[in-house]
Amino acid sequence: MTKFMFIYQSPPMPADAPEWTQEQMEAELGRWMAWAGRVGEGMVDFGAPLAADAAVTADGVTDSQSQISGYTILEAADLDAAKALADGHPHLAMPGASIEILQVQPVPGA
């Protein structure tokens, strides 16, 4: 099996967006857990939401403009199988959201 990283991207939430109710949060978590159940044994790291804080370059540190909002690491037979696991993913229900699927390459000698 090959490891793949799902990188979740989404536009920033507007400052005036209403806060979610407890029921909305529980329903959303339920959708994610149902997806994780579909992945099953292939789940390596469920991941977590991310918040961009800083971008570091050789020239210094600035505020990050990244739209990366989370990640998951899973195993699948190949890229096509990993793509199939993204079908119906709850992240894609968010307006403007996307998922990048990256194959994790082995590190020689590690």
N, C-alpha and C positions, 0 to 999 in steps of 0.2 A: 504494500500500500504506500501511496505517496501522500505527503503532508501538503495541505493547501491553507493559505491564509485568506480569509474573507476580510477585506478592508471596507468598512461601512463609511460612505460619504453622504453628507446631507448639508444643505444650507443652514446657516445659523438660525436659531429660533428668533423671531422678532421680539424686541424688548417688551412689547405690549401684548404678547401671546398669553392667553389665560393659563393658569396653572391647572394641571390635571387633577381630577378628583381621585380619591382612593379607588373607586370602582373602575375608572378608566385605566389607572396604573395596573390594577390586578388583571383586567382584561388583556392589556398589552403584554404583560408578563406571561399570561396563559398562552397567547399566540406564539411567543418566543419558546416557551417550554414545549409546546406541541411540535414546533419545527425541530427543536433539539431531540425530541423523541423520534422523529423521522430519521434524523442523522444516526441515532443509536450509537453503536459501538465505535463509529468513526469519529465521535467527538473527542478531540484531544484537549482542547481548552475552550470552554464556552466563551471566554473573553469578558469584556466589560465595556461600558461606555467610556469615551475619552473626551477630554476638554483640552483644546489647544491653548497653551500658555506662552510658549517662547519658541523662536526659531534661532538656531545658532549657526553662524557661518564663520568663515575665516576672518570676516570683517567685524564680527561682534554679534550681539544678541538683540533681536527685535521681537515685537509681538508677532505671534504666529497668525497667519491668514488661512491655515489649513481648514479644510472641510471634512477631515477625517473625524468620524464621530464614534468609532468603535472597531472591534475586531473579533474574530473567532478563528481558531485553528482546528482543522479537521483532517481526517484521512479519507482518501477515495482512491479507487483503482486508477483513475486517470483524470485529465482535465474535463472530459465530457461528463464523467460521473460527478465531478465537483460542480459543474455548471447545473446539472440536474438537481443537485441539492439546493441551489439558489432559487429554483422554480417555486413560486408561492411564498418566498421568504417574507416574514413580517416587516422587515426594514423597508422593503420596496413599496409598502403602502403609504409611506411618508412622501409628500410632494417634493419633487426634485432629488429624491434619494437614489443612490446607486450602490452597487457592490463591485469592488474589484476583486478578482480571484487571482492570487499569486501562488505559483508553485514554490514550495520551500526547497531550496537546493541543499544537498548535503555538503558539509564542510570537509574537504579532504583532510584526513589525519585526525579528525576530532572524534 
